[in-house]
């Protein structure tokens, strides 16, 4: 199922400026800095740009295809957050529920604090809630965001391993200390993986089965899953073997077979059109093609800032949340017109993935855009470049 395509000028976008965007990306391919990409821009419910360029697999020289499969990493989080809100609307959970209410292993968590130069553990003053998990204020972290004693423990335990089940993952994560008190700071984290396990315990289904039955099939997203089936392996987009800028190339996950861990925080693969259907559902405030999965007010609630005066814990998380932005339930949300270095309306929400995929949704302009690529070390550059050039193409 695809969204209807239309000439850019029909929806207030300049065709020459849309072409300039593709020309600039092509120049990056020609410089061998970008392996390949798929770009999609939609406005007023219609697709004004949907094109591919460069190589699907640079080692083999195969051309990028519009239906290429990408590792979307953290673009999994908005989908899993929607799943949690569906269970809330089903009356199966409250966002004020404690995590321990659904997963008993989280009953007596401890917080790591530095006292007199040494690391000590203290019982947490308040339990983390599902609301905290959704907005990343649960006191958890990611091992790659820094080198604190807690993050080193994550690394030593190989908490990111895809070889353990979700149930085993939450048992082991719950035994690790929190990096800060729940509810006191934004720290981007493995919280959405925990939400994946909560979806399993509340629904009685595996995360894979729940997402397929309740989101992917109703929204017409047949190519989104935790691994790519064998007959589509030739459509998997790959990064360069070596970082073109001379850095240490990040190893991407192998998506050719099903991993033991269904990572709600970063495990899905998808296509540009599948993800476009998800974003059109979001932009339509919970409905697509006559199928409603969430109420309009729930979408509004998810895409507003939930941090308020809560600060950011670490520099690693601060770099993910630009100036003038807060965080909602699964998305970063723009609070001010200025302040940050890229354009966008107040209320624009977005997120991206570790290998380079990115999206933003601008409800004020009834527009969304997706850039799919696998260039881990260059992701921030292309994210900003893409945003600038899409806004430059708007004519109203």
N, C-alpha and C positions, 0 to 999 in steps of 0.2 A: 504494500500500500504506500503510495507516495502522495505528497501534498501537491496541489496544482501549481504549475509554473506560469509565470507571467513576465512580460518585458519589464525591466527595472523602472522605466519611466512611468509605468502604470501605477506604481506604488510609491512615487516620490523619490526614487533613487536615480542618480545620473548614470546612464550606461557607460559613458566614457570613463567615469571615475571608478565604476565597478571593474572595468577592463584594466584600469591602471593598477588596481589592487592585485589582479591576477598577473599582470606584467612584472610587478615588483616581486611577487613570490617566485615567478619563473626565473627572474634574475638571480634570486637566492639559490635556486636549483642549479642554474648555469655556473654559479660560483662554487658549486659542490659543498654548500653549507647546509642546505636543506635537501633531504632525500626525495621527498614528495609530499603532496598535501591534497586534501579535499576541503573546499570552502563552500559554505551554504549560508545564504542570507535570505530571510523571509520577513515580509511585512504585510499587515492586514490579511493574514492567513494564507498568503501566496508566496511562492518561492521566486525571488528575483535573481538569485545567483546560485547555481549548483554545478560546480566544475571541479575537475581533478587535474593535477599536473605533476611532473616529475616521475619518480620511480616508486613502485610498490615495494620492490625489493632491490636496493641499490647493488647488492652483490651479484644479482642475476640480470640486472638491467631491464626488468619487466616494467611496463608502464603502469602508473597509478590508475586505479579504477574508482569510479564513484561509489561502488558497493564494496570497497575495501573494508576489511575488519581491522579495527584499531583497539589496542589496549587502552581503555579509557581511565584506568586507575581511579583517582578520586572523583571523577564524574559519576562514579557508582554511588557516592554518598547522597546526592539529591534524590535518586531513585529509591534508595533504602529509607530515606527520611519520609518520602511520600508513603511508603508501605507502613511505617509506624503510624502516620497520621490516619491512614485508612483503618487501622485497628482501633485507634482512638475514636473515630467516627462510628465504628462497629460497637462501641461500648465495652471493648475488651481491656482497655487500659486507660490510665490518666497520666498526663505528663508530669503531674506532681507525685506519682508513684516513685518510691525509692527503687534504685537498681536492684537492691537486695530483695525487694518484694517479689521480683521475678526470677532472680538468680541468687540463690542462697549463699554462694561462695563470696559474694560481695558484702556480707553482713558486717564484718568488723575490720574495715580497712584502716590502714595506718598512713600517716603523712610523714614524708622525709623533711626534717628541719635541721639546719646547721646551728649547733649550740657550742660555743667556745671552740670553734674550729673543727668540730667533729660532727659527723652525720648521726642524727638520732631519729628514732621513730616514735611518733605520738599518735594516739587514737584520733581519728578525724572528728572534728567537733560537730559536723552535720553530715548526714549521708547524701551521696550524689543521687539525683533524680533522673528520670528519663528526659526531662527538660534540659538538664545539664549535659546529658549525652548528645542531644540534638544540637546544642549551641557550643559544644566543646568547652564547657566549664566544669567538667566532672573530676578534674584533678589528674587526668591521665595525660600522656604525652606520646610523641613519636621519637624513636631512638635516633633518627637522622636529623632532628632539629637542634641538637646540641650535644654537649658532653658532660652533663651533670651526673652525679652518682646514680640517680634514678634511671637516666637514659642509658647509662652503661650497663645497668642491670637488665634493661630491655634487650640490649645487644647480646649480652652474655647468654641470655635465655633463648636467643634467636626467636624472639616473640613474633617476628614477621614471617616465620616459616609457613609455607603453604602445605606442609606435610602432616599437620595435626588437624583434627576436626575442630569445628567451631566450639563444641562443648569442652574439649581439652584446652582450647585457646583461652576461653573465659576463666577456666579454673586456674590456669597458670598466670594470667594477667591479674586476677583478683588477689593473688598472693604477693604481688609486687607492691611496693609503697607508692602512694600518690605523690606527685611532684608539688602539689599545692592543695590547699583546702578546697573542697567542692564549693562551687558557687562564687568563688572569689576572683577568678581570673580566666581569661580566654587562653587556652593552650590547645592548639590543633593536635589531634590525637587519634588513637585507635578506638575512640568511643563509638564510632559508627559500626565497627566490627562487633562490638558488644550489642548494639541495637539489632544486628543481624541475628544474633543468638536469641535475643528477647522475642523477635518475630517468630522464631521457631518454637519457643516454649509456649507463647500465647496462642499461636495459630494451630499448633500440632502438626505443622508441615515443615519440611526442610526449607531453608531460605530460597534455594533454587526453585522448588516447586511453587512456593508462595508467589514469588516475583513473576514466574511464568504465567500462572493461572490468574492472578489478580491484576497484573500491570501489563506485561508484554503481550499477551494474547488479546486482551480487550483494546489496547492502544494500537495494535497492528505493528508490533516490533519483533518480527520473527528472527532477526539476526543479532539479537542481544542476549548474551549468555555468559556463563563463567568460563567457557572454553569454546573454541571454534571446532565444529564438526569436521571430520576427515575430508569430506567432499568439498569443503570450502578452504582447505589449508592454503591453496594457491592464491587466496585473496587476503592473506594476512600481511598487513603493512609492517615493514621492518626498518629499524634505524640503521645508520652507518655502523660498520664494525668498529671504527675508531672515531673519536670525537673530532670533527673538522676544525675546532678551535684549539686543539692540542690538550684538552683537559682529560680527566679520567672518565671514559665512557661508562655511563650507568648500564648495568645489565638489566634488560627487560625480562618480565616473566614469560615463561613458556606457556602459551595458551593452546597448544596442540592437543593436550589431554586434560582431563578433569583433575584438578588438584583436590586434596582432602579438605582443604579449607576453602569455604565459600566466603571470600572477604567482602563484607558489606561496605568496607571502607575503600576498597580499591581493586576488586577482582574482575569486574565485568569487561567484556569485549563488546563492541557495537559498531554500527555504521553511521555515517553522517545523516542519512535519511531516517533511520530508526530513532536516533537521538533528537532529530528535528521534530518527529511526531511527539516525543515526550515533552519537548519545550513548547510546542504549539498547545498541547494539553495544559501546561502551566500557564501560558499566556491567555488561554481561554478560561482561566480560573477554574480548572478541575474537570474539563469536558473536552472530548474530541470525537467528531463524527457521530454525535448522538449518544456517546458512551460517557457517563459521568462517574468518575472514581472518587472525587472529593468535592465538598461544598465550596462555593466561591469564597466564603469568609475564611475557610481553613487555608486556602491558598494565600489569601491576603495576610493571614496570621503568620504563615511560614516565611513570607518574603518581606517581612518588616524586621527592623533591628531588635534583637532580644538581649543585647549586652547592656544597653543603657550606660551607666557609669562604671561598669565592670572593666577593669584594665586588662592589658595583654601581659601574660606572664613572661614569655621569653622572646628574645630577639628573633629567634627562628619563626615564631608565630607572627610576630609583628610584620615581618617581611611578606607574609601571605595576606595580610589585611591592610590594604593601602590607607593612607591618611583620608579622613572624611568618610570612612566606611565602618559599618558595624557588621554583625553576623546574625542571620536569622536561624531558621531550622533547616540547615543543610546548604545554605547559600550565604555568600558575602553580599551585603546590601549597601548601596550608596546612600549616604545621608545628606551630602552637600554637593552643590553644583561644581564648586571649585575645589581647592585644597590639594587634590591629587593630580598626577601628571597626565591622565588620560581623560577624554571627554565621556559624557554620559549623563542621563537625566537623574534627578533624585528618584530613588525607588528602583533603579536598575539593579538587577541581581545577577550573580555570575559565579562560576567556579571553573577549575581546570584539573588536568591530570598530570601526573609526574612525568609521563613520556612526551607531553607536549600538546595534548588535546585541550581545547578551551571552548567556552561558550559564554555569551551574555544575553540577557533578556531585558529589554527596555519597555515596560508596560506603557509609559507615557507616550512613546512613539509607535506602539503596537508592532514591535520589531524584535527579532532575535537573530543571532548569528552564531555559527559554529565553524571552528577551524580544527580539522583533524590532521595530525601529523605525529610522527614518532622521531622526535629530536630532543631527547631529555635535557641536555645541557643548554640548549638554545631556547627552551620553552618560554621563558619570561620575555625575551626579545620579540618573538613572533606573536605572543599574546598582545603585547602593547601595539606593535605595528598593525596588526589586524584590526584592533579596536579603533585606532586612529583613522585608518583608511575607510572603514565602514561608515563611521560618522561623517567623514569628509564627503561621502557620496550622497548624503541626504540633501534634498533640495527644498524642504519646507520646514 
